[in-house]
């Protein structure tokens, strides 16, 4: 994979060792929501139970076809807490104020939040269901989509930890072997600089050859190269594919980034996304794997 020098302006500051970056203040409200979800993930009662399907196809993520059992009341409480925090942190319009009132209104006047349906839709990337459930609850669909993804973090991260040892050693797909999402970024890890893809939803990581596009499986050297920032050529780059025009941000790390650092690193390096997008590359907009789930 050959590199091309590119000049970019950092959106956040981070050390050469690539620990957790100092974020632009504009991203801090989103990080507060993430912290709320991660705090729920530390609840000793656990996020729920997952029973894997015994007859998954070989190329299916482990959660495909799984049966999930969660406490719907507790899940609903987390979603409402996230929605309240999102409303508090964001600029308030008349519509948002009315929405916040609906969330707080006690008794039968408060619209029911179908937490299980929302969580299922978030895990399987069912945007149409999110829109429908948002309308039924009288909530902005875009805000609910963000909150839904955060609300399933406890379950997905617990699944990644529990089923880590069941990831096949021969897994070479670009999507997450646990939850089926496209990677948030890649790490070239340790002294041997092995390439590992990282999931931004459940924090799983899995190996992929350096000369392989995670999106279209292109392996021809001439079709794969890297955009390399001049100031950080040894610690970060953007791997791009000329066949599918996809890209993935890649960082040199000594060990796997913790979940929170993984998320903040993605946010703090938005200038790398802009650099790639300005050159005609993009992350896939389609769902990586058509998941099913029973809740």
C-alpha angles and dihedrals in degrees: 000000000000125000135229119204115236133177116229136168115232118240092196138020123245136164126254089253088060099234120157109318129229104250132219105259089241089072097049096090090057091048090053088057090049090051090053090054092046091050088056089050089061093058106126092221089068132231096268140282130291124199113193121225111250095215105052118150113254092250095048124108114248094253093054108118092002124149113234125196119189138161101261093198093054092044090050090051091053092049092049091048090052092047092049091049091047090051091047095050098043126074106271121236125182089259092051092048090053089048091051089050091054090052093051099038109113128224129011094336091071111090114240117249109219093218098175093050091046092049092048091049091049094051095048095039094243100164094173092059091048089054092048094047091046090054091049091052094042092241131136106264095219093052092046091051091057093044092047092056091049092046092059093050093095093053095042095045091048089050091050090054095043098046100034093110091054094063107114116247087223095055106130101158119122094229124081114279090216108042105007098241125142113254119271091210144329132247129210095208136202130342093311090053093223112185116242127178117219128211115222093204104051100008094237118155131203138176124259128172117257090238098055131091110226092213107046102011092240109169104173110119093219091059097050126069143138138245106221123197111228096227097046106030093139098049109036143019142154116247111211136187122213092199099061097011090234127146139195127192113236129200133188110236136169092218139358114301114242116248096261093047090048091056096043093046089056091050095044093055100052087128088071089055090051091048091054095042092049087059094052101264125127144177113251115274094197126084112268096218128007098240128196126198138180117217 
